[in-house]
């Protein structure tokens, strides 16, 4: 995420202060995000993505950022966190369970919309 913020901000010709002002964040915090010292909370990540004219998925393209994406989609993070934290699963098992869970959530939302 840090590289995406820095690269896109530079492409747009924005300073860290410009991005901070556009996203409602102090420029010092933007520096921390770009340095990888911290990650923004969801509401700030959305504001940064909007200020950079990119989607939240473009802002957090790495699979390690599923939590941010799941929150943006309204998925209960506790289920995803439980799958990620399960020591009995390898990466393949985690990915499979997360994919199935996301599919079930979409199916349930589709059923609720039809009724």
Biopython code that builds the backbone (N, CA, C, O; Angstrom):
import numpy as np
from Bio.PDB.StructureBuilder import StructureBuilder

atoms = [
    (1, "UNK", "N", (0.821, -1.185, 0.000)),
    (1, "UNK", "CA", (0.000, 0.000, 0.000)),
    (1, "UNK", "C", (0.869, 1.254, 0.000)),
    (1, "UNK", "O", (0.548, 2.235, -0.672)),
    (2, "UNK", "N", (1.961, 1.223, 0.748)),
    (2, "UNK", "CA", (2.824, 2.397, 0.846)),
    (2, "UNK", "C", (3.342, 2.816, -0.525)),
    (2, "UNK", "O", (3.361, 4.002, -0.854)),
    (3, "UNK", "N", (3.760, 1.840, -1.316)),
    (3, "UNK", "CA", (4.284, 2.139, -2.652)),
    (3, "UNK", "C", (3.190, 2.691, -3.560)),
    (3, "UNK", "O", (3.441, 3.603, -4.348)),
    (4, "UNK", "N", (1.993, 2.152, -3.458)),
    (4, "UNK", "CA", (0.882, 2.620, -4.287)),
    (4, "UNK", "C", (0.565, 4.078, -3.964)),
    (4, "UNK", "O", (0.370, 4.889, -4.869)),
    (5, "UNK", "N", (0.514, 4.406, -2.687)),
    (5, "UNK", "CA", (0.221, 5.789, -2.290)),
    (5, "UNK", "C", (1.285, 6.729, -2.844)),
    (5, "UNK", "O", (0.965, 7.745, -3.462)),
    (6, "UNK", "N", (2.546, 6.387, -2.622)),
    (6, "UNK", "CA", (3.635, 7.258, -3.071)),
    (6, "UNK", "C", (3.645, 7.407, -4.585)),
    (6, "UNK", "O", (3.748, 8.517, -5.107)),
    (7, "UNK", "N", (3.536, 6.281, -5.290)),
    (7, "UNK", "CA", (3.594, 6.312, -6.752)),
    (7, "UNK", "C", (2.444, 7.123, -7.341)),
    (7, "UNK", "O", (2.657, 7.971, -8.207)),
    (8, "UNK", "N", (1.223, 6.859, -6.870)),
    (8, "UNK", "CA", (0.060, 7.555, -7.427)),
    (8, "UNK", "C", (0.089, 9.050, -7.086)),
    (8, "UNK", "O", (-0.242, 9.890, -7.923)),
    (9, "UNK", "N", (0.481, 9.368, -5.873)),
    (9, "UNK", "CA", (0.580, 10.773, -5.454)),
    (9, "UNK", "C", (1.565, 11.503, -6.362)),
    (9, "UNK", "O", (1.303, 12.622, -6.803)),
    (10, "UNK", "N", (2.700, 10.862, -6.637)),
    (10, "UNK", "CA", (3.721, 11.454, -7.501)),
    (10, "UNK", "C", (3.200, 11.613, -8.928)),
    (10, "UNK", "O", (3.426, 12.644, -9.561)),
    (11, "UNK", "N", (2.499, 10.588, -9.435)),
    (11, "UNK", "CA", (1.917, 10.661, -10.776)),
    (11, "UNK", "C", (0.985, 11.870, -10.908)),
    (11, "UNK", "O", (0.941, 12.523, -11.951)),
    (12, "UNK", "N", (0.247, 12.154, -9.837)),
    (12, "UNK", "CA", (-0.709, 13.261, -9.856)),
    (12, "UNK", "C", (-0.057, 14.609, -9.563)),
    (12, "UNK", "O", (-0.716, 15.647, -9.622)),
    (13, "UNK", "N", (1.247, 14.591, -9.245)),
    (13, "UNK", "CA", (1.951, 15.830, -8.940)),
    (13, "UNK", "C", (1.541, 16.433, -7.607)),
    (13, "UNK", "O", (1.608, 17.648, -7.418)),
    (14, "UNK", "N", (1.116, 15.577, -6.681)),
    (14, "UNK", "CA", (0.679, 16.041, -5.371)),
    (14, "UNK", "C", (1.819, 15.923, -4.365)),
    (14, "UNK", "O", (2.618, 14.989, -4.426)),
    (15, "UNK", "N", (1.885, 16.861, -3.458)),
    (15, "UNK", "CA", (2.807, 16.728, -2.328)),
    (15, "UNK", "C", (2.109, 15.887, -1.259)),
    (15, "UNK", "O", (0.911, 15.622, -1.354)),
    (16, "UNK", "N", (2.855, 15.477, -0.258)),
    (16, "UNK", "CA", (2.237, 14.760, 0.857)),
    (16, "UNK", "C", (1.226, 15.653, 1.557)),
    (16, "UNK", "O", (0.183, 15.181, 2.010)),
    (17, "UNK", "N", (1.532, 16.943, 1.647)),
    (17, "UNK", "CA", (0.589, 17.892, 2.259)),
    (17, "UNK", "C", (-0.687, 18.012, 1.429)),
    (17, "UNK", "O", (-1.784, 18.102, 1.981)),
    (18, "UNK", "N", (-0.543, 18.014, 0.100)),
    (18, "UNK", "CA", (-1.713, 18.080, -0.788)),
    (18, "UNK", "C", (-2.611, 16.863, -0.573)),
    (18, "UNK", "O", (-3.826, 16.987, -0.424)),
    (19, "UNK", "N", (-1.983, 15.682, -0.560)),
    (19, "UNK", "CA", (-2.758, 14.456, -0.362)),
    (19, "UNK", "C", (-3.415, 14.459, 1.011)),
    (19, "UNK", "O", (-4.584, 14.099, 1.151)),
    (20, "UNK", "N", (-2.660, 14.863, 2.014)),
    (20, "UNK", "CA", (-3.222, 14.922, 3.361)),
    (20, "UNK", "C", (-4.433, 15.834, 3.427)),
    (20, "UNK", "O", (-5.448, 15.483, 4.028)),
    (21, "UNK", "N", (-4.329, 17.002, 2.810)),
    (21, "UNK", "CA", (-5.444, 17.948, 2.811)),
    (21, "UNK", "C", (-6.650, 17.374, 2.077)),
    (21, "UNK", "O", (-7.786, 17.514, 2.530)),
    (22, "UNK", "N", (-6.398, 16.729, 0.945)),
    (22, "UNK", "CA", (-7.489, 16.162, 0.151)),
    (22, "UNK", "C", (-8.179, 14.999, 0.868)),
    (22, "UNK", "O", (-9.378, 14.780, 0.702)),
    (23, "UNK", "N", (-7.405, 14.258, 1.668)),
    (23, "UNK", "CA", (-7.954, 13.084, 2.367)),
    (23, "UNK", "C", (-8.352, 13.388, 3.809)),
    (23, "UNK", "O", (-8.924, 12.536, 4.490)),
    (24, "UNK", "N", (-8.053, 14.594, 4.273)),
    (24, "UNK", "CA", (-8.380, 14.948, 5.657)),
    (24, "UNK", "C", (-7.446, 14.314, 6.667)),
    (24, "UNK", "O", (-7.853, 13.966, 7.776)),
    (25, "UNK", "N", (-6.181, 14.166, 6.272)),
    (25, "UNK", "CA", (-5.171, 13.517, 7.110)),
    (25, "UNK", "C", (-3.958, 14.437, 7.195)),
    (25, "UNK", "O", (-3.623, 15.116, 6.224)),
    (26, "UNK", "N", (-3.313, 14.462, 8.328)),
    (26, "UNK", "CA", (-2.104, 15.258, 8.492)),
    (26, "UNK", "C", (-1.003, 14.734, 7.572)),
    (26, "UNK", "O", (-0.875, 13.524, 7.388)),
    (27, "UNK", "N", (-0.219, 15.623, 7.002)),
    (27, "UNK", "CA", (0.866, 15.240, 6.098)),
    (27, "UNK", "C", (1.865, 14.299, 6.773)),
    (27, "UNK", "O", (2.439, 13.433, 6.114)),
    (28, "UNK", "N", (2.077, 14.461, 8.079)),
    (28, "UNK", "CA", (2.991, 13.550, 8.793)),
    (28, "UNK", "C", (2.467, 12.116, 8.744)),
    (28, "UNK", "O", (3.245, 11.167, 8.650)),
    (29, "UNK", "N", (1.148, 11.965, 8.809)),
    (29, "UNK", "CA", (0.577, 10.620, 8.744)),
    (29, "UNK", "C", (0.733, 10.043, 7.338)),
    (29, "UNK", "O", (0.992, 8.850, 7.182)),
    (30, "UNK", "N", (0.577, 10.875, 6.328)),
    (30, "UNK", "CA", (0.810, 10.417, 4.951)),
    (30, "UNK", "C", (2.243, 9.917, 4.819)),
    (30, "UNK", "O", (2.478, 8.885, 4.191)),
    (31, "UNK", "N", (3.202, 10.632, 5.401)),
    (31, "UNK", "CA", (4.606, 10.188, 5.380)),
    (31, "UNK", "C", (4.746, 8.812, 6.024)),
    (31, "UNK", "O", (5.469, 7.956, 5.513)),
    (32, "UNK", "N", (4.062, 8.598, 7.138)),
    (32, "UNK", "CA", (4.125, 7.291, 7.821)),
    (32, "UNK", "C", (3.548, 6.184, 6.942)),
    (32, "UNK", "O", (4.102, 5.087, 6.871)),
    (33, "UNK", "N", (2.420, 6.480, 6.267)),
    (33, "UNK", "CA", (1.827, 5.480, 5.374)),
    (33, "UNK", "C", (2.788, 5.150, 4.232)),
    (33, "UNK", "O", (2.983, 3.981, 3.901)),
    (34, "UNK", "N", (3.379, 6.166, 3.638)),
    (34, "UNK", "CA", (4.296, 5.938, 2.517)),
    (34, "UNK", "C", (5.571, 5.227, 2.949)),
    (34, "UNK", "O", (6.169, 4.491, 2.164)),
    (35, "UNK", "N", (5.984, 5.437, 4.174)),
    (35, "UNK", "CA", (7.187, 4.764, 4.692)),
    (35, "UNK", "C", (6.878, 3.339, 5.154)),
    (35, "UNK", "O", (7.789, 2.582, 5.490)),
    (36, "UNK", "N", (5.597, 2.977, 5.170)),
    (36, "UNK", "CA", (5.205, 1.647, 5.634)),
    (36, "UNK", "C", (5.255, 1.501, 7.135)),
    (36, "UNK", "O", (5.253, 0.384, 7.651)),
    (37, "UNK", "N", (5.300, 2.617, 7.847)),
    (37, "UNK", "CA", (5.354, 2.582, 9.312)),
    (37, "UNK", "C", (3.991, 2.312, 9.936)),
    (37, "UNK", "O", (3.905, 1.835, 11.068)),
    (38, "UNK", "N", (2.930, 2.614, 9.200)),
    (38, "UNK", "CA", (1.579, 2.320, 9.679)),
    (38, "UNK", "C", (0.656, 2.175, 8.486)),
    (38, "UNK", "O", (0.997, 2.567, 7.371)),
    (39, "UNK", "N", (-0.517, 1.608, 8.729)),
    (39, "UNK", "CA", (-1.528, 1.430, 7.692)),
    (39, "UNK", "C", (-2.767, 2.222, 8.108)),
    (39, "UNK", "O", (-3.104, 2.264, 9.291)),
    (40, "UNK", "N", (-3.437, 2.841, 7.160)),
    (40, "UNK", "CA", (-4.623, 3.619, 7.511)),
    (40, "UNK", "C", (-5.796, 2.727, 7.894)),
    (40, "UNK", "O", (-5.923, 1.601, 7.415)),
    (41, "UNK", "N", (-6.647, 3.251, 8.763)),
    (41, "UNK", "CA", (-7.906, 2.569, 9.053)),
    (41, "UNK", "C", (-8.776, 2.670, 7.806)),
    (41, "UNK", "O", (-8.477, 3.452, 6.904)),
    (42, "UNK", "N", (-9.835, 1.898, 7.748)),
    (42, "UNK", "CA", (-10.656, 1.816, 6.541)),
    (42, "UNK", "C", (-11.136, 3.175, 6.059)),
    (42, "UNK", "O", (-10.991, 3.495, 4.879)),
    (43, "UNK", "N", (-11.700, 3.973, 6.942)),
    (43, "UNK", "CA", (-12.251, 5.262, 6.505)),
    (43, "UNK", "C", (-11.171, 6.157, 5.913)),
    (43, "UNK", "O", (-11.427, 6.879, 4.950)),
    (44, "UNK", "N", (-9.976, 6.120, 6.472)),
    (44, "UNK", "CA", (-8.869, 6.927, 5.950)),
    (44, "UNK", "C", (-8.377, 6.344, 4.625)),
    (44, "UNK", "O", (-8.063, 7.091, 3.699)),
    (45, "UNK", "N", (-8.310, 5.023, 4.532)),
    (45, "UNK", "CA", (-7.891, 4.389, 3.276)),
    (45, "UNK", "C", (-8.847, 4.751, 2.149)),
    (45, "UNK", "O", (-8.417, 5.018, 1.027)),
    (46, "UNK", "N", (-10.131, 4.762, 2.442)),
    (46, "UNK", "CA", (-11.126, 5.141, 1.428)),
    (46, "UNK", "C", (-10.921, 6.597, 1.017)),
    (46, "UNK", "O", (-10.973, 6.924, -0.169)),
    (47, "UNK", "N", (-10.690, 7.467, 1.994)),
    (47, "UNK", "CA", (-10.464, 8.886, 1.692)),
    (47, "UNK", "C", (-9.197, 9.075, 0.858)),
    (47, "UNK", "O", (-9.179, 9.893, -0.061)),
    (48, "UNK", "N", (-8.150, 8.334, 1.166)),
    (48, "UNK", "CA", (-6.906, 8.419, 0.399)),
    (48, "UNK", "C", (-7.132, 7.910, -1.022)),
    (48, "UNK", "O", (-6.696, 8.542, -1.985)),
    (49, "UNK", "N", (-7.814, 6.767, -1.158)),
    (49, "UNK", "CA", (-8.107, 6.228, -2.486)),
    (49, "UNK", "C", (-8.911, 7.238, -3.305)),
    (49, "UNK", "O", (-8.624, 7.453, -4.483)),
    (50, "UNK", "N", (-9.910, 7.856, -2.685)),
    (50, "UNK", "CA", (-10.710, 8.868, -3.382)),
    (50, "UNK", "C", (-9.836, 10.047, -3.811)),
    (50, "UNK", "O", (-9.939, 10.522, -4.942)),
    (51, "UNK", "N", (-8.987, 10.513, -2.913)),
    (51, "UNK", "CA", (-8.109, 11.650, -3.226)),
    (51, "UNK", "C", (-7.133, 11.313, -4.353)),
    (51, "UNK", "O", (-6.731, 12.190, -5.117)),
    (52, "UNK", "N", (-6.758, 10.044, -4.449)),
    (52, "UNK", "CA", (-5.833, 9.606, -5.489)),
    (52, "UNK", "C", (-6.561, 9.139, -6.757)),
    (52, "UNK", "O", (-5.929, 8.744, -7.737)),
    (53, "UNK", "N", (-7.901, 9.193, -6.720)),
    (53, "UNK", "CA", (-8.733, 8.779, -7.860)),
    (53, "UNK", "C", (-8.478, 7.327, -8.263)),
    (53, "UNK", "O", (-8.382, 7.005, -9.447)),
    (54, "UNK", "N", (-8.369, 6.454, -7.249)),
    (54, "UNK", "CA", (-8.219, 5.023, -7.484)),
    (54, "UNK", "C", (-9.196, 4.289, -6.575)),
    (54, "UNK", "O", (-9.746, 4.870, -5.640)),
    (55, "UNK", "N", (-9.406, 3.013, -6.856)),
    (55, "UNK", "CA", (-10.302, 2.207, -6.026)),
    (55, "UNK", "C", (-9.549, 1.701, -4.796)),
    (55, "UNK", "O", (-8.318, 1.717, -4.753)),
    (56, "UNK", "N", (-10.298, 1.259, -3.818)),
    (56, "UNK", "CA", (-9.694, 0.679, -2.621)),
    (56, "UNK", "C", (-8.905, -0.581, -2.997)),
    (56, "UNK", "O", (-7.893, -0.885, -2.366)),
    (57, "UNK", "N", (-9.360, -1.313, -4.018)),
    (57, "UNK", "CA", (-8.639, -2.498, -4.476)),
    (57, "UNK", "C", (-7.308, -2.134, -5.117)),
    (57, "UNK", "O", (-6.336, -2.878, -4.990)),
    (58, "UNK", "N", (-7.253, -1.003, -5.802)),
    (58, "UNK", "CA", (-5.990, -0.536, -6.362)),
    (58, "UNK", "C", (-5.050, -0.057, -5.258)),
    (58, "UNK", "O", (-3.833, -0.220, -5.347)),
    (59, "UNK", "N", (-5.630, 0.531, -4.226)),
    (59, "UNK", "CA", (-4.823, 1.018, -3.107)),
    (59, "UNK", "C", (-4.203, -0.144, -2.332)),
    (59, "UNK", "O", (-3.061, -0.057, -1.881)),
    (60, "UNK", "N", (-4.955, -1.222, -2.182)),
    (60, "UNK", "CA", (-4.494, -2.373, -1.400)),
    (60, "UNK", "C", (-4.524, -3.639, -2.260)),
    (60, "UNK", "O", (-5.308, -4.549, -1.991)),
    (61, "UNK", "N", (-3.674, -3.702, -3.296)),
    (61, "UNK", "CA", (-3.735, -4.835, -4.212)),
    (61, "UNK", "C", (-3.154, -6.133, -3.666)),
    (61, "UNK", "O", (-3.460, -7.210, -4.179)),
    (62, "UNK", "N", (-2.343, -6.050, -2.661)),
    (62, "UNK", "CA", (-1.632, -7.205, -2.123)),
    (62, "UNK", "C", (-2.582, -8.108, -1.353)),
    (62, "UNK", "O", (-3.451, -7.617, -0.633)),
    (63, "UNK", "N", (-2.432, -9.401, -1.493)),
    (63, "UNK", "CA", (-3.309, -10.348, -0.801)),
    (63, "UNK", "C", (-3.198, -10.227, 0.715)),
    (63, "UNK", "O", (-4.103, -10.658, 1.430)),
    (64, "UNK", "N", (-2.111, -9.650, 1.221)),
    (64, "UNK", "CA", (-1.979, -9.463, 2.661)),
    (64, "UNK", "C", (-2.929, -8.382, 3.174)),
    (64, "UNK", "O", (-3.081, -8.213, 4.383)),
    (65, "UNK", "N", (-3.564, -7.655, 2.265)),
    (65, "UNK", "CA", (-4.469, -6.586, 2.662)),
    (65, "UNK", "C", (-5.931, -6.996, 2.532)),
    (65, "UNK", "O", (-6.797, -6.137, 2.368)),
    (66, "UNK", "N", (-6.223, -8.305, 2.604)),
    (66, "UNK", "CA", (-7.604, -8.774, 2.501)),
    (66, "UNK", "C", (-8.497, -8.163, 3.569)),
    (66, "UNK", "O", (-9.667, -7.885, 3.305)),
    (67, "UNK", "N", (-7.973, -7.949, 4.762)),
    (67, "UNK", "CA", (-8.814, -7.412, 5.836)),
    (67, "UNK", "C", (-9.406, -6.074, 5.430)),
    (67, "UNK", "O", (-10.597, -5.842, 5.637)),
    (68, "UNK", "N", (-8.614, -5.202, 4.866)),
    (68, "UNK", "CA", (-9.095, -3.891, 4.434)),
    (68, "UNK", "C", (-10.152, -4.051, 3.350)),
    (68, "UNK", "O", (-11.190, -3.391, 3.390)),
    (69, "UNK", "N", (-9.893, -4.918, 2.390)),
    (69, "UNK", "CA", (-10.852, -5.145, 1.316)),
    (69, "UNK", "C", (-12.134, -5.761, 1.851)),
    (69, "UNK", "O", (-13.226, -5.369, 1.439)),
    (70, "UNK", "N", (-12.018, -6.719, 2.763)),
    (70, "UNK", "CA", (-13.203, -7.352, 3.332)),
    (70, "UNK", "C", (-14.053, -6.351, 4.097)),
    (70, "UNK", "O", (-15.279, -6.379, 3.997)),
    (71, "UNK", "N", (-13.421, -5.469, 4.855)),
    (71, "UNK", "CA", (-14.180, -4.433, 5.550)),
    (71, "UNK", "C", (-14.877, -3.515, 4.566)),
    (71, "UNK", "O", (-16.018, -3.112, 4.789)),
    (72, "UNK", "N", (-14.198, -3.183, 3.481)),
    (72, "UNK", "CA", (-14.796, -2.313, 2.465)),
    (72, "UNK", "C", (-16.010, -2.986, 1.840)),
    (72, "UNK", "O", (-16.950, -2.306, 1.430)),
    (73, "UNK", "N", (-16.001, -4.312, 1.761)),
    (73, "UNK", "CA", (-17.134, -5.057, 1.202)),
    (73, "UNK", "C", (-18.201, -5.355, 2.257)),
    (73, "UNK", "O", (-19.233, -5.946, 1.940)),
    (74, "UNK", "N", (-17.969, -4.960, 3.478)),
    (74, "UNK", "CA", (-18.949, -5.184, 4.533)),
    (74, "UNK", "C", (-18.933, -6.592, 5.105)),
    (74, "UNK", "O", (-19.903, -7.000, 5.743)),
    (75, "UNK", "N", (-17.866, -7.341, 4.895)),
    (75, "UNK", "CA", (-17.780, -8.695, 5.429)),
    (75, "UNK", "C", (-17.293, -8.659, 6.868)),
    (75, "UNK", "O", (-16.412, -7.870, 7.211)),
    (76, "UNK", "N", (-17.863, -9.508, 7.708)),
    (76, "UNK", "CA", (-17.361, -9.585, 9.080)),
    (76, "UNK", "C", (-15.911, -10.039, 9.074)),
    (76, "UNK", "O", (-15.608, -11.148, 8.634)),
    (77, "UNK", "N", (-15.037, -9.211, 9.546)),
    (77, "UNK", "CA", (-13.617, -9.520, 9.511)),
    (77, "UNK", "C", (-13.280, -10.664, 10.455)),
    (77, "UNK", "O", (-12.287, -11.360, 10.244)),
    (78, "UNK", "N", (-14.083, -10.871, 11.485)),
    (78, "UNK", "CA", (-13.760, -11.920, 12.447)),
    (78, "UNK", "C", (-13.665, -13.295, 11.784)),
    (78, "UNK", "O", (-12.815, -14.095, 12.177)),
    (79, "UNK", "N", (-14.498, -13.593, 10.806)),
    (79, "UNK", "CA", (-14.441, -14.882, 10.111)),
    (79, "UNK", "C", (-13.150, -14.968, 9.304)),
    (79, "UNK", "O", (-12.450, -15.980, 9.349)),
    (80, "UNK", "N", (-12.843, -13.927, 8.582)),
    (80, "UNK", "CA", (-11.627, -13.906, 7.775)),
    (80, "UNK", "C", (-10.400, -13.983, 8.678)),
    (80, "UNK", "O", (-9.442, -14.693, 8.373)),
    (81, "UNK", "N", (-10.433, -13.249, 9.791)),
    (81, "UNK", "CA", (-9.314, -13.304, 10.740)),
    (81, "UNK", "C", (-9.136, -14.705, 11.303)),
    (81, "UNK", "O", (-8.009, -15.174, 11.463)),
    (82, "UNK", "N", (-10.243, -15.375, 11.605)),
    (82, "UNK", "CA", (-10.163, -16.728, 12.153)),
    (82, "UNK", "C", (-9.518, -17.679, 11.155)),
    (82, "UNK", "O", (-8.692, -18.511, 11.530)),
    (83, "UNK", "N", (-9.890, -17.559, 9.899)),
    (83, "UNK", "CA", (-9.293, -18.405, 8.865)),
    (83, "UNK", "C", (-7.803, -18.110, 8.737)),
    (83, "UNK", "O", (-6.986, -19.027, 8.658)),
    (84, "UNK", "N", (-7.454, -16.813, 8.718)),
    (84, "UNK", "CA", (-6.040, -16.432, 8.588)),
    (84, "UNK", "C", (-5.208, -16.918, 9.769)),
    (84, "UNK", "O", (-4.041, -17.273, 9.609)),
    (85, "UNK", "N", (-5.808, -16.931, 10.948)),
    (85, "UNK", "CA", (-5.055, -17.262, 12.156)),
    (85, "UNK", "C", (-5.005, -18.750, 12.460)),
    (85, "UNK", "O", (-4.257, -19.165, 13.345)),
    (86, "UNK", "N", (-5.774, -19.560, 11.758)),
    (86, "UNK", "CA", (-5.835, -20.994, 12.052)),
    (86, "UNK", "C", (-4.501, -21.661, 11.727)),
    (86, "UNK", "O", (-4.109, -21.717, 10.562)),
    (87, "UNK", "N", (-3.794, -22.172, 12.752)),
    (87, "UNK", "CA", (-2.483, -22.781, 12.513)),
    (87, "UNK", "C", (-2.565, -24.117, 11.788)),
    (87, "UNK", "O", (-1.555, -24.616, 11.292)),
    (88, "UNK", "N", (-3.759, -24.699, 11.723)),
    (88, "UNK", "CA", (-3.924, -25.983, 11.054)),
    (88, "UNK", "C", (-4.090, -25.867, 9.551)),
    (88, "UNK", "O", (-4.171, -26.879, 8.855)),
    (89, "UNK", "N", (-4.141, -24.639, 9.042)),
    (89, "UNK", "CA", (-4.324, -24.438, 7.611)),
    (89, "UNK", "C", (-3.033, -23.944, 6.961)),
    (89, "UNK", "O", (-2.289, -23.153, 7.541)),
    (90, "UNK", "N", (-2.789, -24.425, 5.754)),
    (90, "UNK", "CA", (-1.696, -23.850, 4.981)),
    (90, "UNK", "C", (-2.274, -22.707, 4.142)),
    (90, "UNK", "O", (-3.479, -22.459, 4.188)),
    (91, "UNK", "N", (-1.436, -22.013, 3.381)),
    (91, "UNK", "CA", (-1.899, -20.870, 2.587)),
    (91, "UNK", "C", (-2.998, -21.268, 1.608)),
    (91, "UNK", "O", (-3.946, -20.513, 1.391)),
    (92, "UNK", "N", (-2.873, -22.440, 1.024)),
    (92, "UNK", "CA", (-3.873, -22.915, 0.072)),
    (92, "UNK", "C", (-5.223, -23.120, 0.757)),
    (92, "UNK", "O", (-6.259, -22.733, 0.216)),
    (93, "UNK", "N", (-5.214, -23.723, 1.935)),
    (93, "UNK", "CA", (-6.448, -23.933, 2.691)),
    (93, "UNK", "C", (-7.088, -22.630, 3.120)),
    (93, "UNK", "O", (-8.309, -22.480, 3.071)),
    (94, "UNK", "N", (-6.259, -21.688, 3.542)),
    (94, "UNK", "CA", (-6.783, -20.371, 3.933)),
    (94, "UNK", "C", (-7.465, -19.687, 2.760)),
    (94, "UNK", "O", (-8.561, -19.141, 2.892)),
    (95, "UNK", "N", (-6.804, -19.724, 1.614)),
    (95, "UNK", "CA", (-7.357, -19.080, 0.421)),
    (95, "UNK", "C", (-8.670, -19.745, 0.005)),
    (95, "UNK", "O", (-9.629, -19.062, -0.353)),
    (96, "UNK", "N", (-8.710, -21.062, 0.050)),
    (96, "UNK", "CA", (-9.914, -21.790, -0.318)),
    (96, "UNK", "C", (-11.075, -21.444, 0.612)),
    (96, "UNK", "O", (-12.170, -21.140, 0.141)),
    (97, "UNK", "N", (-10.852, -21.486, 1.917)),
    (97, "UNK", "CA", (-11.919, -21.173, 2.867)),
    (97, "UNK", "C", (-12.391, -19.725, 2.743)),
    (97, "UNK", "O", (-13.587, -19.447, 2.831)),
    (98, "UNK", "N", (-11.466, -18.825, 2.543)),
    (98, "UNK", "CA", (-11.831, -17.412, 2.380)),
    (98, "UNK", "C", (-12.652, -17.224, 1.115)),
    (98, "UNK", "O", (-13.632, -16.480, 1.114)),
    (99, "UNK", "N", (-12.258, -17.892, 0.037)),
    (99, "UNK", "CA", (-13.000, -17.792, -1.223)),
    (99, "UNK", "C", (-14.404, -18.348, -1.075)),
    (99, "UNK", "O", (-15.363, -17.741, -1.552)),
    (100, "UNK", "N", (-14.538, -19.491, -0.422)),
    (100, "UNK", "CA", (-15.857, -20.086, -0.201)),
    (100, "UNK", "C", (-16.718, -19.169, 0.661)),
    (100, "UNK", "O", (-17.897, -18.966, 0.370)),
    (101, "UNK", "N", (-16.136, -18.619, 1.712)),
    (101, "UNK", "CA", (-16.885, -17.711, 2.587)),
    (101, "UNK", "C", (-17.378, -16.499, 1.805)),
    (101, "UNK", "O", (-18.541, -16.114, 1.928)),
    (102, "UNK", "N", (-16.519, -15.904, 1.014)),
    (102, "UNK", "CA", (-16.926, -14.736, 0.223)),
    (102, "UNK", "C", (-18.043, -15.094, -0.745)),
    (102, "UNK", "O", (-18.973, -14.311, -0.942)),
    (103, "UNK", "N", (-17.956, -16.269, -1.347)),
    (103, "UNK", "CA", (-19.001, -16.723, -2.255)),
    (103, "UNK", "C", (-20.326, -16.866, -1.506)),
    (103, "UNK", "O", (-21.366, -16.429, -1.999)),
    (104, "UNK", "N", (-20.294, -17.472, -0.327)),
    (104, "UNK", "CA", (-21.517, -17.640, 0.464)),
    (104, "UNK", "C", (-22.142, -16.297, 0.841)),
    (104, "UNK", "O", (-23.363, -16.142, 0.806)),
    (105, "UNK", "N", (-21.301, -15.334, 1.199)),
    (105, "UNK", "CA", (-21.807, -14.004, 1.544)),
    (105, "UNK", "C", (-22.504, -13.383, 0.338)),
    (105, "UNK", "O", (-23.584, -12.808, 0.469)),
    (106, "UNK", "N", (-21.885, -13.499, -0.837)),
    (106, "UNK", "CA", (-22.506, -12.936, -2.052)),
    (106, "UNK", "C", (-23.825, -13.627, -2.365)),
    (106, "UNK", "O", (-24.795, -12.976, -2.754)),
    (107, "UNK", "N", (-23.861, -14.946, -2.196)),
    (107, "UNK", "CA", (-25.089, -15.700, -2.459)),
    (107, "UNK", "C", (-26.202, -15.272, -1.508)),
    (107, "UNK", "O", (-27.347, -15.091, -1.921)),
    (108, "UNK", "N", (-25.857, -15.112, -0.234)),
    (108, "UNK", "CA", (-26.844, -14.706, 0.751)),
    (108, "UNK", "C", (-27.376, -13.308, 0.443)),
    (108, "UNK", "O", (-28.575, -13.055, 0.550)),
    (109, "UNK", "N", (-26.489, -12.419, 0.066)),
    (109, "UNK", "CA", (-26.927, -11.056, -0.286)),
    (109, "UNK", "C", (-27.836, -11.079, -1.501)),
    (109, "UNK", "O", (-28.816, -10.337, -1.562)),
    (110, "UNK", "N", (-27.514, -11.929, -2.471)),
    (110, "UNK", "CA", (-28.356, -12.044, -3.662)),
    (110, "UNK", "C", (-29.739, -12.580, -3.315)),
    (110, "UNK", "O", (-30.733, -12.111, -3.868)),
    (111, "UNK", "N", (-29.823, -13.555, -2.406)),
    (111, "UNK", "CA", (-31.110, -14.112, -1.970)),
    (111, "UNK", "C", (-31.934, -13.093, -1.231)),
    (111, "UNK", "O", (-33.148, -13.013, -1.416)),
    (112, "UNK", "N", (-31.275, -12.303, -0.383)),
    (112, "UNK", "CA", (-31.988, -11.282, 0.386)),
    (112, "UNK", "C", (-32.527, -10.185, -0.525)),
    (112, "UNK", "O", (-33.588, -9.619, -0.261)),
    (113, "UNK", "N", (-31.809, -9.890, -1.578)),
    (113, "UNK", "CA", (-32.231, -8.828, -2.493)),
    (113, "UNK", "C", (-33.473, -9.257, -3.295)),
    (113, "UNK", "O", (-34.294, -8.420, -3.670)),
    (114, "UNK", "N", (-33.601, -10.563, -3.553)),
    (114, "UNK", "CA", (-34.730, -11.075, -4.335)),
    (114, "UNK", "C", (-35.990, -11.208, -3.518)),
    (114, "UNK", "O", (-37.084, -11.186, -4.082)),
    (115, "UNK", "N", (-35.877, -11.347, -2.195)),
    (115, "UNK", "CA", (-37.068, -11.574, -1.387)),
    (115, "UNK", "C", (-37.734, -10.307, -0.948)),
    (115, "UNK", "O", (-38.753, -10.351, -0.258)),
]
sb = StructureBuilder()
sb.init_structure("model")
sb.init_model(0)
sb.init_chain("A")
sb.init_seg("    ")
for serial, (resi, resn, name, xyz) in enumerate(atoms, 1):
    if name == "N":
        sb.init_residue(resn, " ", resi, " ")
    sb.init_atom(name, np.array(xyz, "f"), 0.0, 1.0, " ", f" {name:<3s}", serial, name[0])
structure = sb.get_structure()
